[in-house]
């Protein structure tokens, strides 16, 4: 139930119309969510057996991500500046730390118990948008944020 509440919150925030220019990004977001959920279930299965280390899982995730980006880099390559290299290195280090954390988390709890907290990144994104760029969420988005928080509270109460 909490996961459905959180998903309903995401739907309110995204306000999908599946028409016009919004259809492709929304479909890709939904496909990404389905793939992420499948990957998390696989990570849980691999970690539950204790036969695969978190480092090995993160290595393959990172290698796949790098290889999947090669065709896009080759299509339109622009050399990066040193500042961009430093920013990318920092983002990569942060992503690696986060990937280790989430891989360990899925080894200790079921995906449905952790996934609702993964929706919290939407709340952080909205907070950054508000404080850094002055973006004010509309009423539907605010209701969506509330549903996500309610889902996290309900799951935490169990």
N, C-alpha and C positions, 0 to 999 in steps of 0.2 A: 504493500500500500504506500509506504513512504516514497518508494522509487517512482511510482505512478504520479504521486503529487509533485515530485521534483520535475518529472518530465512535463507535466501539465504547466508548471511554472516556466519551463524553457519555451514551450509552445506560445505562452502568452507574451514572452519577451520577444520571440522571433516574429510573431504575428504572420505566420505563413499564409500567403495567398495562392502560391503555386501557379502564378500567372506572370507573364512578362519577364522582366529582367531579374526578378527575385527567385524564379523557379530553379535555375541551375545552382546558385549558391546554397539554397535551402536543401535541395536534393543531395548535394555533396556533403553538407553538414550532417544530414541524416545517415548517409552512407558511412561517413567517418565515425559516427556514433555507433553504428552497428559493428563496424570493423573493430573499433576500440573495445566494445563489450566482448566480442569474440576473443580478442587478444588477451583481455584480462581473465577471461575464463580459462584460456590455455595456460596463462602464467600461473593461475591458481592450481591447475592440475599438475603442472611441472614442479611447482614449489611444494605441493602436498606430498609428493613422492620423495622429496629430499634427495633426488638423484641428480638434479640439475642446480648448479649454484646460481645465485642472483647475478654474479659477474658475467656468467656465460649467457644468460638471458639478455642482459643489457648489451653485451657485445653484439649479439645477433640483431637486436633491435636497431642499434646504431649503424651497423654495417648495412642492413636493409635500407634504412633511411638515407644513408649516403649514396648508395647505388641507385635508389629510385630517383634521386635528384639530378643525377648525371645528365639524362637526356634534356632536362630543362636548362641546365647550365650550358650545354653544347648548342642549344638552339639560339641563344642570344647571350654571348659571353661578353662581359665587361669586367676588366680587372678591378679589384677592390683597392681602396686607399688603405693606408696603415690604420687609420681611425676605424674604418669598417672592419678590418681584420681583428682589431682589438675588441670591438663590440660583438662580433660574431663569436670570438673565442670565449668571451664572458657569457654570452647566451648559451653556448655549447656546454660550458662547465656547469652552469645552473641547470640546464636540461639533464645533464648526466647525473647530477646529485638528485634531482627530482625523480628521474627514472629508477635509480637505485632505491629511493624511498618507496615509490609506488610498487616496485617489484617485491620488496620485502613485505609491504603491507598486504598485498594479495596472497602472500604465503601464510599469513596468520589469520585472515578473515575471508569470508565468502565475498565474491564480487558484489552481490546485491547489498551487502552491509557497507561497503566502501564507496560504491558508485555514487550514492547520494551526496557524499562529501566532495566528490569530484565536480559536482555541479556548482560548488562554491566558487570555482574560478569565474563563473559568470558574475557573481556578486563583486568579486575583486576587480574584474574588468570594468564594471559599472562604476565602482568607486574611483578607480583611476581616471575614467572618462570624466567623471564629475569634477574631481579635484584638479586634474591636470589640464582639461580641455573645456571645462564649463558645460559639459553635456548633461542636460537635465532629462531624466527618464520620464516617459509619459505614464499615464495611469495604468495601462495594461502591463507595462514593464514592472512597475512598482508592485502590482498584484502578483506577478510572476516571481519577483524576488521574495515576496512574503511566502508564497507556496514552497519555494526551495528551503527557506529557513524553517518553515513548519515541518517539512519532511525530515530535515536534519534533527530537529528537536524530537519528533516522534520516534525516529530510529534510535536516538540516544537514550530515550526513556525506557526502552526494552531491557 
